[in-house]
């Protein structure tokens, strides 16, 4: 997933254009960046989901094969 980066300069410029003093606009933009940034590295991609599904499926197959082996061993 390609999340767009937060543009602090653009945000500060917009705040300043709306009447906020430059120093305050920059401080607000930095805080907004800090709020927006932490979650971006925790986003799940399709590849992440496919890997999890594959791992789960392989685990289920391995467990099934193990159980079948135990049942066949018990009947032998």
N, C-alpha and C positions, 0 to 999 in steps of 0.2 A: 504494500500500500504506500503510495507516495503522498504523504501529507505535506501541504504547503507550509513553509516556515513562516513564523510570525515576523512581520516586517516592523521592527520597532521604530525605525525612522519615519516610515509612512504613517504609523499610528500617532507619533509625536507631532508630525506636520498637520495631520487632520485635527488633532486636539487643539493645536495652536490656532489653526484657521477658525475653529469654533469659539475662540476667545480665551482659551486657557493659556496662562503664561508659559513661556518656553521651558523653563526649568521644571515646572509642575508637569507639563506635557511629557517631558522626557522621563520623569520619575514614574508617572502613571504607565507609560508605555513599557518601561522596564518591569514593573510589577505585573502587568498583563502578560508579558512574555514569560515571566516566571510561573504564572498560573497555567498558561497554555502548554508549556514545554514538558513537564514531567510525564504526562500521559502518552505522549507520542511514541515513546520507546516500548510501550506496553500494548500497542495495537496488534491485533491478530490478523495475519494475512491468510489468503487461501492456501498457500504453501504450508503454513503452520497447521491449519485444519487438516489438510491431506496427510501430513506426517502423523498427527495424532490419531487420525482414523486408521491409517496403515498400522501403526503400533498396536492399537486396540484390536484390530482384526487379526494380526499375527499372534497376539496373546491369546485370543479366543481359539484360534486354530491349534496352537501349541497345547492349550489345556484340553481341547477335545481329543487330540491325538494321544495325549498322556492318559486320559480316561479310557479311551478305547484299548490302549496297551494294557492297562490294569485289568480291564474286563477280560481281555483275551488271555492274559496270564492267569487269571483266577479260574478260567474254564479249562485250561490246559492240564 
